Amino acid sequence: MSGFVEKPEPVEVPGLTHLHTGKVRDLYRNADGDLVMVASDRTSAYDWVLPTEIPDKGRVLTRLSLWWFDQLADLVPHHVLSDDVPAGAPADWEGRTLVCKSLRMVPVECVARGYLAGSGLVEYDRSRTVCGLALPEGLTNGSELPAPIFTPATKAAVGDHDENVSYEETARQVGADVAAALRRTTLDVYGRARDIARERGLILADTKFEFGFDERPDGEPVLTLGDEVLTPDSSRFWPADQWEPGRAQPSFDKQFIRDWLTSPAAAWDRTGEQPPPALPQEIVEATRAKYLEAYERLTGLRWS
């Protein structure tokens, strides 16, 4: 089983229509037809949205995404119109709300990998490929790849796994020209972000982006970066001074949560039918601290 342990009821706000409750974000549409994304403090692991929230997580994701959109603006346009809170919305939406263009989304998770980890490592160990791309012998957990690669995936519903697909299958689904644009833009953005992270002592091992088309008045659709970008939820950041291929790398993400859920202390069978238990306070605090550290190291700004 998987999904929400406790699915929240959508907040009713005058002038907004609720569209979707995701793992982290709640999506609304306003009277102008713009999308309103609200990043909650929910967190997920092993395909479950957990019953325990991580304080400030939604604000960290929102503020970090805004910072990255600024760093990438000359490479690709983004979907954000403002971070104004709609009139009548709860006070808690402050700092976690983005008003965005309504894009025609491409149904592909655009993943860039510069290092071997996660599902890429599993496939490499089996076939010396990642998403069908042949890689050289001798790589191991955490190895840097000869060059970054584009490894698309299908976008899954809440509770399901994203599924890696080949570039050829992506081109079949969305068209050769769109697939080529996705690959080129994904790798360009990854390269910029990798270099920025490296300057700050971090390795950007891999990341995923979502793109859509902004339908301009002149009729020319423009590929546009959507959703969140380059946060610990969508990216694998490692401290460069602790990088050591051949083992799992310490990461700025939800690893504290995953480790606890698979420990005897949790007493939870991730292959069974019971939902995961609530997180203990020390795991919540350690995870929050890791998100804040990622924000501060990347942006050079103090969290407040």
Secondary structure, 3 states (H helix, E strand, C coil): CCEECCCCCCCCCCCCEEEEECCCEEEEECCCCCEEEEECCCCEECCEECCCCCCCHHHHHHHHHHHHHHHHCCCCCECEEECCCCCCCCHHHCCCEEEECCCEECCCEEEEEEECCHHHHHHHHHHCEECCEECCCCCCCCCEEEEEEECCEECCCCCCCCEECCHHHHHHHHCHHHHHHHHHHHHHHHHHHHHHHHHCCEEEEEEEEEEEEEECCCCCEEEEEECCCCCCCCEEEEEHHHCCCCCCCCCCCCHHHHHHHCCCCCCCCCCCCCCCCCCCHHHHHHHHHHHHHHHHHHHCCCCC
